[in-house]
Each structure stands twice: as structure tokens, then as C-alpha cells.
Amino acid sequence: MLKEILRMLTEEKYISKSKIAEKLNTTEDVIEHAFSQLSEMGYIKEDSTKDCNYKCKGCSFASLCNKVPLNTIIITEKGEKILNN
């Protein structure tokens, strides 16, 4: 399931934890636990929009930037390597 979640995060521009849970036919609590595991394993990291260094062009959160606190998930190099194996 962890690899499936990583794949979804890569393939979708934006996907919520509730949508991931729906697609995997499970609960948000299970997905939350999976995110914790992925983070502890170093495959993902959380990034808040407050510290965003990306240009807004093409960002799906541009209209919400600095208006609504958002936490985005970034797949680390280690996470990308797992997906490519």
C-alpha cells in the first residue's frame, strides 16, 4: 500500500488523503498512519506553503497561497528511487 500511495502522489497534481483512502478502499486513519510511516522511512516530507520557494506559475495551489494554510507532501529522492525499482 505504501508504494501505491507514493505512486498516487507522483501521478496526481493534487490529491487529498480522503481521496487516497477512497481509491484504496480504506479509511483516512489508515492513510494518515501510512503517511507517518512513509515520513519516518524518509520517502516523503511535509512542506508548508509558508516556506514555499517555488514559483507560482503552474502550481495548483497558487490561488490559495498565503490565504489558507496548506501542507503539501514532497517525495524525497529516496522515495523516487523506491518508485523506480
HELIX and SHEET records of a PDB file:
HELIX    1   1 LEU A    2  GLU A   11  1                                  10    
HELIX    2   2 LYS A   17  LYS A   23  1                                   7    
HELIX    3   3 GLU A   28  GLU A   40  1                                  13    
HELIX    4   4 THR A   49  ASP A   51  5                                   3    
HELIX    5   5 GLU A   77  ASN A   84  1                                   8    
SHEET    1   A 2 ILE A  44  SER A  48  0                                        
SHEET    2   A 2 ASN A  71  ILE A  75 -1                                        
END                                                                             
